[in-house]
Amino acid sequence: MFYAGGMSGEGIVSLATRLAVADPASCDRAGLADLVETITAARSWLDALETRVASASRRLGDTPTGLLTAGGRRSVRDAEAADRRRDVCELLPGVHDALAEGRVAGGHVDAVVRLAASLDDAGRAELRALEATLVASAARMSVEEHQREMQRLQRLLSRDDGVGHHERLRRQRHLKRWVDKVTGMCHTELVLDPLTDARIAAVFDAAVTRECGRPGDDRSLDQLKADVIVDLIVRPPGDHGGRPVPEVVVLVDEATLGDGVHDRTVAETALGQPVPVEAIRRLTCDGDVISVVLNGGGVTLEHGRARRVATTAQRRALRVMYRTCGHPHCQVGFADCDIHHVLPWQRGGATDVANLLPLCSNHHHLVHEGGWHLALRPDRTIRLERPDGTVAFEGATVDVAPTGTANHIDRLIRARAHALAPPGHAA
Protein backbone atom coordinates (compact mmCIF):
# COMPACT_ATOMS: atom_id res chain seq x y z
CA MET A 1 0.00 0.00 0.00
CA PHE A 2 1.18 3.54 -0.72
CA TYR A 3 -1.15 5.73 1.34
CA ALA A 4 0.45 5.72 4.76
CA GLY A 5 0.97 9.48 4.73
CA GLY A 6 -1.28 12.33 3.78
CA MET A 7 -3.32 15.10 5.30
CA SER A 8 -5.13 14.48 8.59
CA GLY A 9 -8.91 14.40 8.79
CA GLU A 10 -8.80 17.62 10.80
CA GLY A 11 -6.73 19.25 8.06
CA ILE A 12 -9.24 18.26 5.38
CA VAL A 13 -12.14 19.62 7.43
CA SER A 14 -10.23 22.88 7.87
CA LEU A 15 -9.63 23.14 4.12
CA ALA A 16 -13.29 22.44 3.33
CA THR A 17 -14.46 25.02 5.86
CA ARG A 18 -12.21 27.72 4.44
CA LEU A 19 -13.39 26.98 0.91
CA ALA A 20 -17.05 26.93 1.92
CA VAL A 21 -16.94 30.47 3.32
CA ALA A 22 -14.51 31.89 0.76
CA ASP A 23 -15.63 34.97 -1.21
CA PRO A 24 -13.09 35.83 -3.92
CA ALA A 25 -14.91 39.09 -4.72
CA SER A 26 -14.11 40.46 -1.25
CA CYS A 27 -10.45 39.37 -1.21
CA ASP A 28 -7.48 41.65 -1.66
CA ARG A 29 -4.36 40.46 -3.50
CA ALA A 30 -2.98 38.60 -0.49
CA GLY A 31 -6.37 37.04 0.22
CA LEU A 32 -6.69 35.72 -3.33
CA ALA A 33 -3.20 34.22 -3.12
CA ASP A 34 -4.13 32.48 0.13
CA LEU A 35 -7.37 31.19 -1.41
CA VAL A 36 -5.51 29.78 -4.42
CA GLU A 37 -3.10 28.02 -2.05
CA THR A 38 -6.06 26.46 -0.22
CA ILE A 39 -7.70 25.35 -3.49
CA THR A 40 -4.40 23.81 -4.63
CA ALA A 41 -4.03 21.85 -1.39
CA ALA A 42 -7.60 20.55 -1.66
CA ARG A 43 -7.17 19.58 -5.30
CA SER A 44 -3.91 17.77 -4.57
CA TRP A 45 -5.56 15.82 -1.74
CA LEU A 46 -8.41 14.78 -4.06
CA ASP A 47 -5.93 13.73 -6.76
CA ALA A 48 -4.09 11.59 -4.20
CA LEU A 49 -7.37 10.02 -3.06
CA GLU A 50 -8.23 9.28 -6.67
CA THR A 51 -4.99 7.33 -7.11
CA ARG A 52 -6.02 5.21 -4.11
CA VAL A 53 -9.40 4.60 -5.78
CA ALA A 54 -7.60 3.51 -8.95
CA SER A 55 -5.38 1.14 -6.93
CA ALA A 56 -8.35 -0.37 -5.09
CA SER A 57 -10.22 -0.82 -8.37
CA ARG A 58 -7.25 -2.67 -9.88
CA ARG A 59 -7.04 -4.87 -6.77
CA LEU A 60 -10.68 -5.88 -7.29
CA GLY A 61 -9.93 -6.80 -10.88
CA ASP A 62 -11.84 -3.85 -12.34
CA THR A 63 -10.74 -1.11 -14.73
CA PRO A 64 -10.18 2.22 -12.95
CA THR A 65 -10.88 4.17 -16.14
CA GLY A 66 -14.40 2.77 -16.40
CA LEU A 67 -15.14 3.50 -12.75
CA LEU A 68 -13.85 7.07 -12.88
CA THR A 69 -15.53 7.97 -16.18
CA ALA A 70 -18.91 6.52 -15.19
CA GLY A 71 -19.43 7.15 -11.50
CA GLY A 72 -16.82 9.90 -11.26
CA ARG A 73 -17.88 11.68 -14.46
CA ARG A 74 -14.21 12.17 -15.30
CA SER A 75 -13.04 12.43 -18.89
CA VAL A 76 -11.22 9.41 -20.27
CA ARG A 77 -8.04 11.47 -20.35
CA ASP A 78 -8.31 12.42 -16.65
CA ALA A 79 -9.23 8.87 -15.64
CA GLU A 80 -6.23 7.44 -17.49
CA ALA A 81 -3.98 10.04 -15.83
CA ALA A 82 -5.21 8.93 -12.39
CA ASP A 83 -4.45 5.31 -13.28
CA ARG A 84 -0.93 6.20 -14.42
CA ARG A 85 -0.36 8.14 -11.19
CA ARG A 86 -1.37 4.99 -9.28
CA ASP A 87 1.56 3.13 -10.81
CA VAL A 88 4.18 5.75 -9.89
CA CYS A 89 2.72 6.30 -6.41
CA GLU A 90 3.09 2.58 -5.71
CA LEU A 91 6.70 2.80 -6.87
CA LEU A 92 7.33 6.03 -4.95
CA PRO A 93 4.99 6.25 -1.91
CA GLY A 94 6.69 9.46 -0.78
CA VAL A 95 5.43 11.13 -3.97
CA HIS A 96 1.88 10.08 -3.08
CA ASP A 97 2.28 11.44 0.47
CA ALA A 98 3.54 14.78 -0.87
CA LEU A 99 0.52 14.95 -3.20
CA ALA A 100 -1.92 14.13 -0.39
CA GLU A 101 -0.32 16.78 1.84
CA GLY A 102 -0.52 19.42 -0.90
CA ARG A 103 3.26 19.87 -1.15
CA VAL A 104 3.17 18.94 -4.85
CA ALA A 105 0.44 19.06 -7.49
CA GLY A 106 -0.89 16.46 -9.90
CA GLY A 107 1.19 18.00 -12.69
CA HIS A 108 4.37 17.30 -10.71
CA VAL A 109 3.36 13.66 -10.35
CA ASP A 110 2.52 13.40 -14.07
CA ALA A 111 6.07 14.50 -14.91
CA VAL A 112 7.43 11.69 -12.72
CA VAL A 113 5.02 9.27 -14.42
CA ARG A 114 6.48 10.13 -17.83
CA LEU A 115 10.01 9.80 -16.47
CA ALA A 116 9.37 6.39 -14.86
CA ALA A 117 7.74 5.07 -18.04
CA SER A 118 10.92 5.81 -20.02
CA LEU A 119 13.27 3.91 -17.67
CA ASP A 120 14.29 0.27 -17.45
CA ASP A 121 14.27 -1.65 -14.16
CA ALA A 122 17.73 -0.39 -13.16
CA GLY A 123 16.73 3.20 -13.90
CA ARG A 124 13.53 2.85 -11.87
CA ALA A 125 15.57 1.48 -8.96
CA GLU A 126 17.81 4.55 -9.08
CA LEU A 127 14.72 6.75 -9.30
CA ARG A 128 13.42 5.11 -6.12
CA ALA A 129 16.71 5.93 -4.37
CA LEU A 130 16.27 9.58 -5.39
CA GLU A 131 12.67 9.80 -4.14
CA ALA A 132 13.20 12.13 -1.15
CA THR A 133 15.32 14.54 -3.18
CA LEU A 134 12.87 14.45 -6.07
CA VAL A 135 9.95 15.36 -3.78
CA ALA A 136 11.89 18.20 -2.13
CA SER A 137 12.87 19.56 -5.54
CA ALA A 138 9.30 19.37 -6.90
CA ALA A 139 7.89 21.15 -3.84
CA ARG A 140 9.82 24.33 -4.64
CA MET A 141 9.30 24.30 -8.41
CA SER A 142 6.45 25.17 -10.72
CA VAL A 143 4.97 22.30 -12.71
CA GLU A 144 6.73 23.50 -15.87
CA GLU A 145 10.11 23.78 -14.13
CA HIS A 146 9.66 20.31 -12.66
CA GLN A 147 8.77 18.86 -16.07
CA ARG A 148 12.04 20.17 -17.49
CA GLU A 149 13.92 18.83 -14.47
CA MET A 150 12.44 15.37 -15.04
CA GLN A 151 13.53 15.53 -18.70
CA ARG A 152 17.09 16.21 -17.55
CA LEU A 153 16.87 13.43 -14.98
CA GLN A 154 15.66 11.03 -17.67
CA ARG A 155 18.79 11.74 -19.69
CA LEU A 156 20.99 11.07 -16.66
CA LEU A 157 19.25 7.86 -15.54
CA SER A 158 18.93 6.33 -19.00
CA ARG A 159 22.75 5.89 -19.24
CA ASP A 160 22.68 6.36 -23.01
CA ASP A 161 22.07 10.15 -23.37
CA GLY A 162 18.43 9.36 -24.04
CA VAL A 163 19.25 7.66 -27.35
CA GLY A 164 17.15 4.60 -26.48
CA HIS A 165 14.14 6.74 -25.53
CA HIS A 166 14.54 8.84 -28.68
CA GLU A 167 14.67 5.71 -30.84
CA ARG A 168 11.58 4.29 -29.12
CA LEU A 169 9.74 7.50 -29.97
CA ARG A 170 10.95 7.32 -33.59
CA ARG A 171 9.61 3.77 -33.91
CA GLN A 172 6.19 4.99 -32.79
CA ARG A 173 5.87 7.47 -35.69
CA HIS A 174 2.79 6.87 -37.78
CA LEU A 175 0.21 8.48 -40.00
CA LYS A 176 -3.46 7.61 -39.87
CA ARG A 177 -6.23 8.76 -42.19
CA TRP A 178 -9.95 8.21 -41.81
CA VAL A 179 -13.34 9.61 -42.82
CA ASP A 180 -15.88 10.69 -40.23
CA LYS A 181 -19.01 8.80 -41.29
CA VAL A 182 -21.29 11.38 -39.68
CA THR A 183 -19.83 14.61 -41.05
CA GLY A 184 -18.07 13.26 -44.14
CA MET A 185 -14.94 15.21 -43.19
CA CYS A 186 -11.56 13.57 -43.79
CA HIS A 187 -9.04 13.40 -40.94
CA THR A 188 -5.26 12.99 -41.02
CA GLU A 189 -3.23 12.31 -37.87
CA LEU A 190 0.58 12.52 -38.05
CA VAL A 191 2.53 11.40 -34.96
CA LEU A 192 6.27 12.16 -34.89
CA ASP A 193 9.24 12.15 -32.55
CA PRO A 194 10.26 15.62 -31.22
CA LEU A 195 13.23 16.13 -33.54
CA THR A 196 11.33 15.25 -36.71
CA ASP A 197 8.42 17.38 -35.54
CA ALA A 198 10.79 20.33 -35.05
CA ARG A 199 11.79 20.12 -38.70
CA ILE A 200 8.18 19.91 -39.86
CA ALA A 201 7.14 22.75 -37.55
CA ALA A 202 9.86 25.08 -38.84
CA VAL A 203 8.57 24.79 -42.41
CA PHE A 204 4.91 24.91 -41.40
CA ASP A 205 5.20 27.88 -39.01
CA ALA A 206 7.15 29.92 -41.57
CA ALA A 207 4.49 29.22 -44.21
CA VAL A 208 1.68 30.21 -41.82
CA THR A 209 3.49 33.45 -40.98
CA ARG A 210 3.75 34.32 -44.68
CA GLU A 211 0.02 33.75 -45.19
CA CYS A 212 -1.21 35.67 -42.15
CA GLY A 213 -2.35 39.24 -42.67
CA ARG A 214 -3.06 39.08 -46.40
CA PRO A 215 -5.55 41.85 -47.32
CA GLY A 216 -9.10 40.59 -47.73
CA ASP A 217 -8.37 37.17 -46.25
CA ASP A 218 -11.46 36.15 -44.27
CA ARG A 219 -10.24 32.67 -43.32
CA SER A 220 -10.06 31.66 -39.68
CA LEU A 221 -6.61 30.75 -38.38
CA ASP A 222 -7.53 27.06 -38.36
CA GLN A 223 -8.71 27.27 -41.98
CA LEU A 224 -5.54 29.09 -42.97
CA LYS A 225 -3.39 26.41 -41.32
CA ALA A 226 -5.28 23.67 -43.14
CA ASP A 227 -4.76 25.44 -46.49
CA VAL A 228 -1.05 25.90 -45.75
CA ILE A 229 -0.42 22.24 -45.00
CA VAL A 230 -2.29 21.17 -48.13
CA ASP A 231 -0.26 23.62 -50.22
CA LEU A 232 3.02 22.33 -48.78
CA ILE A 233 2.08 18.72 -49.54
CA VAL A 234 0.62 19.08 -53.04
CA ARG A 235 3.11 21.66 -54.37
CA PRO A 236 5.22 20.05 -57.13
CA PRO A 237 8.66 18.81 -55.99
CA GLY A 238 11.26 21.57 -56.14
CA ASP A 239 8.62 24.30 -56.47
CA HIS A 240 9.35 26.56 -53.50
CA GLY A 241 8.55 29.77 -55.33
CA GLY A 242 11.95 31.18 -54.49
CA ARG A 243 11.14 31.00 -50.77
CA PRO A 244 14.06 30.25 -48.43
CA VAL A 245 13.97 26.94 -46.57
CA PRO A 246 13.25 27.70 -42.87
CA GLU A 247 15.97 26.76 -40.41
CA VAL A 248 15.58 24.35 -37.52
CA VAL A 249 17.29 25.39 -34.30
CA VAL A 250 18.56 22.90 -31.73
CA LEU A 251 20.29 23.97 -28.52
CA VAL A 252 23.38 22.41 -26.97
CA ASP A 253 25.92 23.66 -24.45
CA GLU A 254 29.55 23.86 -25.46
CA ALA A 255 30.82 21.33 -22.91
CA THR A 256 28.32 18.70 -24.01
CA LEU A 257 29.01 19.18 -27.70
CA GLY A 258 32.74 18.79 -27.15
CA ASP A 259 33.05 16.31 -24.27
CA GLY A 260 29.71 14.55 -23.92
CA VAL A 261 26.78 14.55 -21.51
CA HIS A 262 27.23 15.93 -18.00
CA ASP A 263 24.82 16.62 -15.14
CA ARG A 264 23.84 20.07 -16.44
CA THR A 265 23.60 19.22 -20.15
CA VAL A 266 21.36 21.27 -22.43
CA ALA A 267 20.50 19.41 -25.63
CA GLU A 268 17.01 20.05 -26.94
CA THR A 269 14.74 21.33 -29.69
CA ALA A 270 13.47 24.92 -29.72
CA LEU A 271 10.35 23.65 -27.89
CA GLY A 272 12.44 22.19 -25.06
CA GLN A 273 12.17 18.52 -26.08
CA PRO A 274 15.35 16.53 -25.22
CA VAL A 275 17.48 15.38 -28.15
CA PRO A 276 20.42 12.93 -27.99
CA VAL A 277 23.72 14.75 -28.43
CA GLU A 278 24.82 12.36 -31.15
CA ALA A 279 21.72 13.28 -33.13
CA ILE A 280 22.67 16.97 -32.82
CA ARG A 281 26.21 16.23 -33.98
CA ARG A 282 24.79 14.40 -36.97
CA LEU A 283 22.43 17.25 -37.79
CA THR A 284 25.21 19.84 -37.86
CA CYS A 285 25.96 18.47 -41.33
CA ASP A 286 22.45 19.44 -42.47
CA GLY A 287 22.22 22.86 -44.07
CA ASP A 288 18.78 23.73 -42.69
CA VAL A 289 19.59 22.82 -39.08
CA ILE A 290 21.36 25.41 -36.96
CA SER A 291 23.08 24.29 -33.76
CA VAL A 292 23.14 27.19 -31.33
CA VAL A 293 25.98 26.59 -28.87
CA LEU A 294 25.66 28.20 -25.46
CA ASN A 295 28.69 30.35 -24.70
CA GLY A 296 29.92 29.91 -28.27
CA GLY A 297 31.60 32.79 -30.13
CA GLY A 298 31.86 33.91 -33.71
CA VAL A 299 28.61 35.85 -34.10
CA THR A 300 28.24 39.60 -33.66
CA LEU A 301 25.23 40.17 -31.43
CA GLU A 302 25.50 43.84 -30.50
CA HIS A 303 24.03 46.27 -33.01
CA GLY A 304 23.43 49.34 -30.84
CA ARG A 305 21.39 52.06 -32.51
CA ALA A 306 22.11 50.90 -36.04
CA ARG A 307 19.07 48.63 -36.09
CA ARG A 308 15.69 48.78 -34.41
CA VAL A 309 14.53 45.21 -35.09
CA ALA A 310 16.36 42.26 -33.51
CA THR A 311 18.45 40.29 -35.98
CA THR A 312 18.14 36.56 -36.59
CA ALA A 313 21.39 36.05 -34.66
CA GLN A 314 19.99 38.00 -31.69
CA ARG A 315 16.77 35.97 -31.70
CA ARG A 316 18.90 32.82 -31.66
CA ALA A 317 20.92 34.17 -28.73
CA LEU A 318 17.73 34.95 -26.79
CA ARG A 319 16.24 31.55 -27.65
CA VAL A 320 19.28 29.95 -26.04
CA MET A 321 18.14 31.52 -22.74
CA TYR A 322 14.33 31.50 -23.05
CA ARG A 323 11.96 28.71 -23.97
CA THR A 324 8.98 30.93 -23.28
CA CYS A 325 7.85 34.51 -22.70
CA GLY A 326 10.15 36.44 -20.34
CA HIS A 327 7.21 37.34 -18.10
CA PRO A 328 7.17 35.14 -14.97
CA HIS A 329 4.87 32.11 -15.11
CA CYS A 330 3.89 32.69 -18.76
CA GLN A 331 4.15 29.59 -20.96
CA VAL A 332 3.67 31.17 -24.40
CA GLY A 333 6.47 29.72 -26.55
CA PHE A 334 9.43 31.81 -27.66
CA ALA A 335 8.46 31.49 -31.33
CA ASP A 336 5.17 33.28 -30.58
CA CYS A 337 6.80 36.18 -28.69
CA ASP A 338 7.80 39.70 -29.75
CA ILE A 339 11.31 40.93 -28.96
CA HIS A 340 10.83 43.81 -26.51
CA HIS A 341 13.27 46.71 -26.00
CA VAL A 342 13.35 47.05 -22.18
CA LEU A 343 14.67 50.62 -22.51
CA PRO A 344 12.50 51.76 -25.44
CA TRP A 345 14.26 52.35 -28.74
CA GLN A 346 12.57 55.75 -29.03
CA ARG A 347 14.24 56.77 -25.74
CA GLY A 348 17.71 55.70 -26.80
CA GLY A 349 17.51 52.00 -25.99
CA ALA A 350 19.98 49.93 -27.98
CA THR A 351 19.09 46.88 -30.05
CA ASP A 352 21.51 44.77 -28.01
CA VAL A 353 20.80 41.42 -26.39
CA ALA A 354 21.36 43.06 -22.98
CA ASN A 355 18.33 45.30 -23.70
CA LEU A 356 16.07 42.69 -25.31
CA LEU A 357 13.52 40.33 -23.77
CA PRO A 358 10.96 38.02 -25.42
CA LEU A 359 7.38 38.90 -24.44
CA CYS A 360 4.12 37.40 -25.66
CA SER A 361 1.57 39.76 -27.20
CA ASN A 362 -0.46 40.04 -23.98
CA HIS A 363 2.47 40.87 -21.71
CA HIS A 364 4.07 43.10 -24.34
CA HIS A 365 0.83 45.09 -24.31
CA LEU A 366 0.82 45.27 -20.49
CA VAL A 367 4.33 46.75 -20.47
CA HIS A 368 3.67 49.27 -23.24
CA GLU A 369 0.03 50.30 -22.81
CA GLY A 370 -0.90 48.68 -19.51
CA GLY A 371 1.31 50.80 -17.26
CA TRP A 372 3.48 47.94 -15.96
CA HIS A 373 7.18 48.74 -15.51
CA LEU A 374 9.88 46.23 -16.42
CA ALA A 375 13.59 46.54 -15.60
CA LEU A 376 16.24 44.11 -16.87
CA ARG A 377 19.54 43.81 -14.98
CA PRO A 378 22.90 42.75 -16.50
CA ASP A 379 22.53 39.25 -14.96
CA ARG A 380 19.15 39.03 -16.79
CA THR A 381 17.09 39.06 -13.60
CA ILE A 382 14.06 41.31 -13.91
CA ARG A 383 12.02 43.58 -11.65
CA LEU A 384 8.36 43.81 -12.63
CA GLU A 385 6.15 46.47 -11.04
CA ARG A 386 2.39 46.85 -11.30
CA PRO A 387 0.89 50.18 -12.40
CA ASP A 388 0.46 51.15 -8.71
CA GLY A 389 4.21 50.71 -8.12
CA THR A 390 4.03 47.48 -6.09
CA VAL A 391 6.51 44.77 -7.03
CA ALA A 392 4.86 41.81 -8.78
CA PHE A 393 8.03 39.82 -9.38
CA GLU A 394 11.77 40.09 -8.89
CA GLY A 395 14.15 37.37 -10.06
CA ALA A 396 15.22 35.34 -13.07
CA THR A 397 12.98 34.25 -15.93
CA VAL A 398 15.72 32.60 -17.98
CA ASP A 399 14.36 29.06 -18.23
CA VAL A 400 17.01 27.08 -20.11
CA ALA A 401 19.17 25.11 -17.68
CA PRO A 402 22.37 27.03 -16.85
CA THR A 403 25.72 25.37 -17.53
CA GLY A 404 27.42 26.50 -14.35
CA THR A 405 25.12 25.75 -11.43
CA ALA A 406 24.33 22.29 -10.11
CA ASN A 407 21.16 21.85 -8.09
CA HIS A 408 20.51 19.39 -5.28
CA ILE A 409 19.36 16.62 -7.62
CA ASP A 410 22.54 17.01 -9.71
CA ARG A 411 24.75 16.68 -6.65
CA LEU A 412 22.89 13.64 -5.37
CA ILE A 413 23.01 11.93 -8.77
CA ARG A 414 26.75 12.50 -8.99
CA ALA A 415 27.21 11.07 -5.48
CA ARG A 416 25.11 8.01 -6.35
CA ALA A 417 27.00 7.50 -9.63
CA HIS A 418 30.27 7.64 -7.70
CA ALA A 419 29.00 5.06 -5.21
CA LEU A 420 27.94 2.72 -8.03
CA ALA A 421 31.18 3.05 -10.01
CA PRO A 422 33.51 0.02 -10.01
CA PRO A 423 36.68 0.40 -7.88
CA GLY A 424 39.36 2.33 -9.71
CA HIS A 425 36.90 3.92 -12.15
CA ALA A 426 35.68 7.51 -12.16
CA ALA A 427 31.93 7.93 -12.10
N, C-alpha and C positions, 0 to 999 in steps of 0.2 A: 504493500500500500504506500501511497505517496502523499497522504494528506495529514501527516502528523502535525504540521504547523498551521499557521493561518491566524486570522483575526478572531478575537474572542467574541462570544455572543453579546457581551455588553458593548463591545466596540461596534458591532453591526447595528445594534439598537440605537446607539448614539448617532451613527451615520444616518440611519433612516429618519431619525427625529429631526436632525438638522436639515435634511433634504425636504422633509414634509412641510416645514415652516419657512423654507427659503423663499425670498421674493427678490429675484434679480433686479426688478425695476427700481427697488429702493436701495440697492447696493452702490457704494462708491467703488473706486478702482480696486482698493485692497479687499473689499468685501466680495467682489466678483472673482478675484484671484483665489480667495479662500473657498468660495463655492465651487469653483472648477476643481480645486484640489480634492474636495469632498466627493464630488461626482466621480472623479477619476478613481479614488479609493474604492467607492462602491462598485463601479464597473469592473475593476480588477478582481474584486472579491467574487462577483457573479461569474466572471470568466473562469476563475479557479474552480468554483463550484460546478460549472458546466463540464470541465475536464473530468471531475469526479463522476458526474453523471455518465459521461462517455465511457469511462473505465468500468463502471458498474454494469452498463448495458452490454459491453463486450464480454464481461464475466458471465452474464446470463445467456450468452450466445446470440444476442440480438445485434442489430446494426445501429450504432449511435446516430448515424445520419438520418435514418428513417424516424427515429424517436424525436430528434430535435426539430426536424422539419414539420412533422405532424403535430404532436402535442406542444412543442415549443415555438411553432410558427417561425422558425428560423429559416433563412434562405439556405439552399443547398451549399452554397459557398461558405457561409458562416458555420454550418453544421460540420462540414468537412474540416474546417480550420480547428474547431473544438476537438475533433477526433485526432488530428495531427498533434495538437498540444498535449493530449493524453499520453501519446507515445513518449514525447520528450520529458514530460513531467514524471513519468515512471522511471526514466533513465536518470533524471536530475531532480530529485524531490525538493532540493533547496530552491530551484527555480519556481516550482509550484508554490512553496511557502511564501516566497517573495511576491508572487502574483496575488495570493490570498491576502497578504498583509498590505497590499497597495504600494509596495516599494518599486515594482515594475508594472508595466502595462502589457496587455495582450500582444501589442505590436513587438515588444521586446522578445516575448516568448516565441512569436512567429519567426523572428530572425534566427533564433537558436534552432528552431525546427528545421529551417532550410539548411543550416550548417550541419546538423546531425545527419540529415538525409544524404549529404554529399560525402560522408566519411565511411571508411571501412571499420571493422571491429576494433583495430588498434587505435584508430583515430578517435573513435567514440570513447574508448577507455581513457585516452589522454584528455578528452573533453570532460569526462567525469572528474578527473583529478583537478581540473581547473574550475570546477563549479563555483566555489565560494568567491573566487576572484571575478568570475564572469558575472555573478549576481551583483557584486559591489560595483563593478564597472557599469553595468546596465542601469543601476539605480541613480547614477549621476549623469546619465546621457539622455538625450532625446531619442525617440524611436529611430529617426533617420541616422543619427550618429551611431547608434548601436548596430543598425543594419550594416553600415560600412565597416564597423569594427569586426563584425562576424564574417564579413567577406575577407578581411585581412587574416583573421584567425583560420579560416578555411584553407587559405593558401599555405599557412604555416603548418597546419596539422595534416595536410594531405601528402606531405613529403615529396611531392613531384611538381611544385610550383603551380598546382592546379591544372596540370596538363590532362590528367585523367578525367577530372570533372569537365573540362572544356571539351574533350573528345566525346564524353557521354552526351553532352548537350548537342554536339554536332550530329551524332548518330540519331538524335530524336527529330532532326529537321524533317518537315513534311509539308506538303501542299494538299489541301482538300477542297474539292468543289462540289456544290450541290444546289438543287433548285428547291425553293420553298414551295410546297404544293398548294399552300393556301394563297399566297400573294403572287406566285409566279416569278418572284425576284430570284436572281442567281447570286450565290454566295461563293466567295473564294477566301480560304483561310491559309495563310502562309506562316509557318512557325520556324524560326531560325535561331541559331546560337547568337550570343551578343555581338561577336566580332563581325559575323556576316551581316547581321542586322544593321550594324553601324555603317557599313558600306552602302547598303540599300538606302538607309535613312539619309545619308549625305546627298545622294542623287535626288531622292524624292523631296526632301526639304528645300533644296535649292530650286527645284522646278516649281514647287508651290509658291515660294517667295516671288519668283518671276511672274507668276500668274495673278497674284493678289494685287488688287488696286487698279485693274484695267478699267478705263472709263466705260460706263454702261453695263458692266458685268453684274447681273442680278442673281448670280448663283450663290447658294449658301456655301460656307466653308467646306462642309462635308461633300457637297456636290462637286466643288472645285477640286478637292483632293481625289475624288473618284475619277474625274476627267483627266487629271494629271497622270495617275497611275496607268490608265488605259493608253494615253498618248505615249508614255515611256515604253510600254510593252509592244504596241503595234507599230511604232515608228520603224521604218526600214533600217536594217543594220547599217551602221556607219553614218546615218543621217542625224547629226546632232545640231544641224542648223548653225554651225559655227559657234555653238555654246561651249564654254570651257567645262571640262569634267570636274565636278566638285571634289574637294579633297576630304579625306577621312583623317581625323586626328586621333592618335592614341598617345597616352601619357605614360612616361616612365622616368624614374629618377636615375641620375647619372651613375650612382654606385651600383644599382641593379643591372643596368645595361652593360656595364663593364665587368662586374665581378659576380653577378648572380644575385639570387633572392636573399634578402636579410629581413630582420624583424620589423622594419619600417618601410618595406617596399611599396612603391606606387607603380602599378602597371595595370592600366585600365582603359576602357573606351571613354569617349567624351561624356557618356551618360553615367560613368562610374561603375560599369560592369567589369569585373576582373578579367584580365587576359594573360595567358602564360607568356613569360618573357621571351621564350624561344619563338613564339608566334610573332611577337613584335619585331624581333631581330629579322625574321623571315620577311616581314612586311616592309621593312626599310628598303627593300629592293624594288618595291612597287611604286610607280611614279605618282599614283593618286593617294598614297597614304603618307601622312606627315607624322613623324615621331617627334613630339615635343619633349625635350629632355630638361627636367628641372635642374636649375643651376648651370645649364649649358650656355656657352658663349657663341659669338659669331653673328648675332643679329642686332641691328641697331633698333632700340626700342624708344629712345627719347627723341621727340620731334618738336618739343617746345611750342612756340606760337606759329610755327610754319604751317601746321595743319590743325583743323578743327575736329575732324572726324578721326576716330581711332583707326589705325592701320590694321591689316590682317595680322601682321606680326604682333602688334599690341594685344589684339583679341586672343591670339594664341597664348601670349604670356599671362593674360588674366585667366584664361581657361585652365592653365596649369594650377592656379590657386583656388578657383571657384567652380564647383559643380553647378551651383544654383545662384539665385539672386543674392546680392550682398546684404540684403536686409535680414536681420535675425529671424530665424524660424520660417522663412519663406522657402518653398520647395519648387518654385518655377525654375525650369532648367536654364542653364547659361545660354543656350542657343536662342531662347525666347526673350532674352533680356536686352535692354538698351545699355550702351556704355555711357555712364554719367560722369560729367566733370564735377568733382566735389567742390572745388573753387571754380565757379562758372567761367566759361571761356570769355564771355562778354566783360567780365571783371578782371581779366588778366590771367585766368587760370590756364596752365599749360596742358597741351595734349601729351602728357607723359604718364606712364603707368602709375607713378606715385600719386597722380591726381585723378585716376580713373577707377570706377567701381561699377560692376554690372548690377543693374536694377531692373526688375520687371516693370511692365507698364504701370501697374497700380502703384507701386512704391516710388517709381520715378515721378509720377504725378503728385504723390504726397509731399515729396521733397521740393518740387518746383512750385506747384500751385496750392498745396495743402498746408503750407506754413511749418512743416517739420524742418528741423535743422540737423544736418549731417556733417560731422567732421571726421577726416581720415588722417590717422597719425602715420609717421614713417614706418612703424612696425606693422602697419595695416590693421591695427585695432581701430574701431570706430566708436564715436560717441553720438548717440541719436537722441535728440530732444523733441518732445511734443511741442505743439504750438504755444502751450502755456509756459514753456521753459523747463518743465520737469523732465528728468532723464528717463527715457524709456529703455535704453540699453547702452551698455558700455563694455566692450570686449572685442574678441576676434570673431569674424564671420568667414574667414578662410576655411574651407571645408575639405580640402585635399590633404591627406595625411602628410605632416611635415617629415623631412628626412633627418632631422637632428634631435628629436625628442622621443624617448621611449616612454610609454605609459606603463601602468602596473602590470597589465596583461603581458606586454612585451617582456618585461623583466622576469616574470614568473615562467613564461615559456622558455626563455633562455636558460633559466636555472634548471627546469625540468629536462631540457634537451641535454644539458651538461651531465645531469644525473644518469640519463639513459645511455650516454655515449660509452662505447667500449673503453677499457683501460688503455691509456696511451694515445687516444684519439681526441681531437678537439671536437666539441659539439658544433 
